[in-house]
């Protein structure tokens, strides 16, 4: 019996390439990415209003069964050739895949390859690429179909008709810690690890989700949109939802950009920019004051139960070369707590407290400054409190 010839079909190709991607997902794939792919394949809350899944369209609009297409353009189980769409081999992109036959689709407008398992910091870009695919494959959608494939309220990085973005504590803290991490000079490994832990996760994370991961899951806007609303497009610069102290990068040779030091909510002290070894325990204790679940657009039902320290500071210090004993960390923490309990309410402005915070911040950044820079730094900090 002669096999019936099947012409290339965009809808069947897209259904199969996304289906194959889903089969290759690792167990720890980001749940939002999994939701997006499954919504495109089978329908669900991830699709934009009025859209139909590729699976339903394949069943209703094509006059052949998907099994026939798999036999004609594949091995009978999966399509391999994808004659109607552009694909790339993961091996060409340094992406690991258990099966050599898996292919990754190329976004039709930007002609960039869709990632198989995007990292947290890649998700916004990945959703934007995914949204380039047509809502009705196989039709003349190039000129007539400009609608979004995915629901922009479910995934960050997608354009929507939103108005002004409201101040957001989570977004402020996320970018504040990012800036601190990126501007930290060499020679502060423990503090670098602590900042990275809170911002985007390391093995020392005690909180169940880093700030960067939370911005993806708990805010409907992307960090790029927030930076455009409250910054220069690359960084947040206003921080409307938190208190900060600003160190102007133009005033000091060893600082390339402005640094924004967040003020801890309990002790009302600014986080140090680059603490010396002897002050690391105190700095880590101050770091623990920041919320594990900051205010965001979407709440978290488990937030109350899961509140707790951000960083496992005992493990971090025990793995360091500082030689700091666990008992000394506990004593330092108790001293910090006692001192903070004697401070006025955080909602009351206290000039002496702010001056102390500014002085400590300047001491932290002075490492590597000459005497002229030191004088200018103290003057700079004296009048630059945000919030």
C-alpha positions in Angstrom: 0.0 0.0 0.0 1.4 3.4 -1.0 1.7 5.9 1.7 -0.4 9.1 1.1 1.8 12.1 0.6 1.2 14.8 3.3 2.3 18.4 2.5 4.2 20.3 5.1 1.9 21.7 7.8 2.8 24.6 10.1 0.2 23.7 12.7 1.3 20.1 13.0 5.0 21.1 13.1 4.4 23.6 15.9 2.3 21.2 17.9 5.0 18.5 17.6 8.0 20.7 18.3 6.4 22.1 21.5 5.2 18.6 22.5 8.7 17.3 22.1 10.1 20.2 24.2 7.7 19.4 27.0 8.8 15.8 27.0 12.4 16.9 27.4 11.8 19.2 30.4 13.9 18.4 33.5 12.1 17.9 36.8 13.1 21.3 38.0 11.9 23.3 35.0 10.4 26.6 36.0 6.6 26.0 36.6 5.7 29.2 34.7 7.6 28.0 31.6 5.9 24.7 31.9 2.5 26.4 32.2 3.1 28.5 29.1 4.1 25.5 26.9 1.3 23.3 28.2 -1.3 26.1 27.6 -0.2 26.4 24.0 -0.4 22.7 23.5 -3.6 21.8 25.4 -5.2 25.1 26.5 -5.6 26.6 29.9 -5.1 29.8 31.9 -1.9 30.7 30.1 -3.5 31.5 26.7 -4.7 35.0 25.9 -8.5 35.4 25.8 -10.1 33.9 22.7 -7.2 31.7 21.7 -7.4 28.0 21.1 -4.7 25.5 21.9 -2.6 24.0 19.1 -3.9 20.6 20.1 -7.5 21.5 19.6 -6.7 23.3 16.3 -4.9 20.2 15.0 -7.9 18.0 15.8 -10.4 20.4 14.2 -8.5 22.0 11.3 -6.3 19.4 9.8 -7.8 16.5 7.7 -5.1 14.1 8.9 -4.3 12.5 12.2 -1.1 13.6 14.0 0.0 9.9 13.9 0.0 10.0 10.1 2.1 13.2 10.1 4.6 11.6 12.6 5.0 8.6 10.3 5.5 10.7 7.2 7.9 13.3 8.7 9.4 11.3 11.6 9.9 7.9 13.1 6.2 7.2 13.8 6.5 8.4 17.5 7.7 11.9 16.9 8.1 14.3 14.0 11.8 14.8 13.2 12.0 16.9 10.0 9.6 19.8 10.7 9.4 20.9 7.1 7.1 23.9 7.7 9.0 25.8 10.5 12.5 26.7 11.4 14.2 24.7 14.1 17.7 24.3 15.6 19.6 21.4 17.2 20.3 22.0 20.9 23.8 20.8 20.5 24.5 23.8 18.3 23.4 26.1 21.2 25.3 24.3 24.0 22.0 23.1 25.4 21.9 19.6 26.8 19.1 17.2 25.8 18.8 13.5 26.5 17.6 12.8 22.9 19.6 13.7 19.9 16.5 14.1 17.7 14.9 16.9 19.8 14.7 20.2 17.9 14.0 23.7 19.3 11.7 26.1 17.4 13.0 29.5 16.1 10.8 32.5 16.9 9.3 33.7 13.6 9.9 37.5 14.0 13.2 37.8 15.9 14.5 34.5 14.4 16.0 33.5 17.8 15.9 30.0 19.2 13.5 29.2 22.0 15.4 27.9 25.1 14.5 24.4 26.4 14.9 25.2 30.1 15.4 28.9 30.7 17.1 30.1 33.8 15.2 32.6 36.1 16.9 35.6 34.6 16.2 34.3 31.1 12.4 33.8 31.5 11.3 37.3 30.6 13.1 37.1 27.3 11.9 33.5 26.7 8.2 34.5 27.2 8.7 37.3 24.8 10.1 34.9 22.2 7.3 32.4 22.8 4.7 35.1 22.3 5.9 35.6 18.7 4.4 32.3 17.6 1.1 32.5 15.7 -2.3 32.1 17.4 -3.6 30.3 14.3 -0.8 28.4 12.6 -1.3 27.5 8.9 -3.4 30.5 8.1 -2.3 33.8 6.5 -1.5 35.1 10.0 1.6 37.2 9.0 -0.5 40.2 7.9 -3.8 39.6 9.7 -2.9 38.1 13.1 -1.2 40.5 15.5 -2.9 39.2 18.6 -1.0 37.9 21.6 -0.6 34.1 22.0 -0.2 34.2 25.8 -2.0 36.0 28.6 0.2 39.1 29.4 -1.1 39.1 33.0 0.2 35.6 33.6 3.8 36.0 32.3 6.3 38.8 32.7 7.8 40.5 29.6 4.7 40.5 27.5 3.2 43.7 26.3 -0.2 44.7 27.7 -2.4 47.7 28.0 -1.4 48.3 31.6 -1.3 51.8 33.0 1.2 53.2 35.4 3.0 50.5 37.5 2.5 51.1 41.2 5.4 51.2 43.6 6.4 47.6 44.5 8.5 46.6 47.4 9.6 43.3 45.9 10.8 44.9 42.6 12.6 47.6 44.6 14.4 45.1 46.7 15.3 42.8 43.8 17.0 45.5 41.8 18.6 47.1 44.9 20.3 43.8 45.8 21.2 43.3 42.1 23.0 46.6 42.0 24.8 46.0 45.2 25.9 42.6 43.9 27.1 43.9 40.5 28.9 46.9 42.0 30.7 45.0 44.7 34.5 45.1 44.2 36.6 42.0 44.4 37.7 40.8 47.8 34.4 40.4 49.6 33.5 36.8 48.9 31.1 36.2 51.9 29.2 39.4 51.3 29.1 38.7 47.5 27.6 35.2 48.2 25.0 36.7 50.7 23.8 39.3 48.2 23.6 36.8 45.4 21.7 34.4 47.6 18.9 36.9 48.3 18.9 38.3 44.7 18.9 35.2 42.6 19.6 32.1 44.9 22.7 30.1 46.0 23.1 27.0 48.1 22.9 29.2 51.2 19.3 30.4 50.6 16.9 29.8 53.6 14.0 31.6 51.9 12.0 29.3 49.6 12.3 31.7 46.6 14.8 34.4 45.8 13.7 37.9 45.0 14.4 37.5 41.3 12.3 34.3 41.2 9.5 36.0 43.1 9.3 38.9 40.6 8.6 36.4 37.9 5.9 34.6 39.9 4.3 37.4 42.0 4.3 40.4 39.7 2.5 40.7 36.4 5.0 43.2 35.0 8.6 42.5 34.1 11.6 44.0 35.8 12.4 45.8 32.5 9.1 47.5 32.6 9.6 48.5 36.3 13.1 49.8 35.5 11.6 51.9 32.7 8.9 53.3 35.0 11.2 54.0 38.0 14.7 54.2 36.6 16.7 54.6 33.4 15.7 51.4 31.7 18.8 49.5 32.9 18.4 50.0 36.7 15.8 51.2 39.1 16.9 54.6 40.5 14.0 55.9 42.5 13.0 52.9 44.7 9.5 54.4 45.7 8.6 51.5 48.0 11.7 51.3 50.2 14.1 53.5 52.0 17.6 53.8 50.6 20.9 55.8 50.9 22.5 56.8 47.6 26.2 56.7 46.8 26.9 58.7 43.7 29.2 56.7 41.3 30.4 59.9 39.6 32.1 61.1 42.8 34.4 58.1 43.2 36.9 56.5 40.8 36.3 53.0 42.0 32.5 53.1 41.7 31.2 52.9 38.1 27.5 53.4 38.8 25.4 54.7 41.6 25.0 52.4 44.6 21.7 52.3 46.5 22.0 50.9 50.1 18.6 49.6 51.4 17.8 50.6 55.0 16.9 47.6 57.1 13.3 47.8 58.4 14.0 46.9 62.1 17.3 48.5 63.0 16.8 51.4 60.5 20.4 51.0 59.4 21.7 50.9 55.8 23.2 47.7 54.5 26.9 48.1 54.0 28.2 48.3 50.5 31.4 46.3 51.2 31.8 45.3 54.8 35.3 44.4 56.1 35.8 40.9 57.5 35.3 41.9 61.2 31.9 43.4 60.4 30.6 40.5 58.2 28.5 38.9 61.0 26.8 42.2 61.9 26.1 42.9 58.2 24.6 39.5 57.7 22.5 40.0 60.8 21.2 43.2 59.3 20.5 41.5 56.0 18.2 39.0 57.8 15.8 41.9 58.7 14.5 42.2 55.2 11.3 40.3 54.4 11.3 36.9 52.8 8.1 37.7 51.0 8.0 41.5 50.2 4.9 43.3 49.1 4.0 42.4 45.5 1.1 42.4 43.1 0.2 38.8 43.8 0.1 37.6 47.4 1.3 34.3 48.7 -1.0 32.2 50.8 1.9 30.4 52.4 3.9 33.6 53.1 3.0 33.8 56.8 4.1 30.2 57.4 7.2 30.5 55.3 8.6 33.7 56.7 12.0 33.3 58.1 15.7 34.1 57.6 16.9 34.9 54.1 20.3 33.3 54.3 21.8 30.4 56.2 24.5 32.6 57.6 26.0 29.9 59.9 26.7 27.6 56.9 28.0 30.5 54.9 30.5 31.5 57.6 31.5 28.0 58.4 32.4 27.5 54.8 34.4 30.7 54.6 38.0 31.5 55.5 37.2 34.0 58.2 37.4 31.6 61.1 34.3 33.0 62.8 32.7 30.7 65.4 29.0 30.1 65.4 28.8 31.5 69.0 30.3 34.8 68.0 27.7 35.1 65.2 24.9 34.4 67.7 26.3 37.0 70.2 26.6 39.6 67.4 23.0 38.9 66.4 21.7 39.3 69.9 23.6 42.6 70.2 22.0 43.9 67.0 18.6 42.8 68.2 19.1 44.6 71.6 20.3 47.8 69.9 17.4 47.8 67.4 14.8 47.4 70.1 15.9 50.7 71.7 15.5 52.7 68.4 12.3 54.8 67.7 9.5 53.5 65.5 10.7 53.1 61.9 8.0 55.4 60.7 9.4 58.3 62.7 12.3 60.2 61.1 15.4 60.3 63.4 18.2 62.5 62.2 20.8 61.0 64.6 19.9 57.5 63.4 20.2 58.5 59.7 23.6 60.2 60.4 24.9 57.1 62.0 23.7 55.0 59.1 25.3 57.3 56.7 28.6 57.2 58.6 28.7 53.5 58.6 27.9 53.3 54.9 30.7 55.7 54.1 33.2 53.7 56.2 32.2 50.6 54.2 32.8 52.2 50.8 36.0 54.1 51.9 38.0 50.9 51.3 40.0 51.8 48.3 39.3 55.5 48.4 42.0 58.2 48.8 41.6 60.9 51.4 39.9 63.3 49.0 37.3 60.7 48.1 36.6 59.9 51.7 35.8 63.5 52.5 33.5 63.8 49.5 31.8 60.5 50.3 30.7 61.6 53.8 29.3 64.9 52.4 27.5 63.0 49.6 25.9 60.6 52.0 24.7 63.3 54.4 21.9 64.5 52.2 20.9 61.6 50.0 18.3 59.5 51.8 15.5 58.2 49.6 12.1 57.3 50.9 
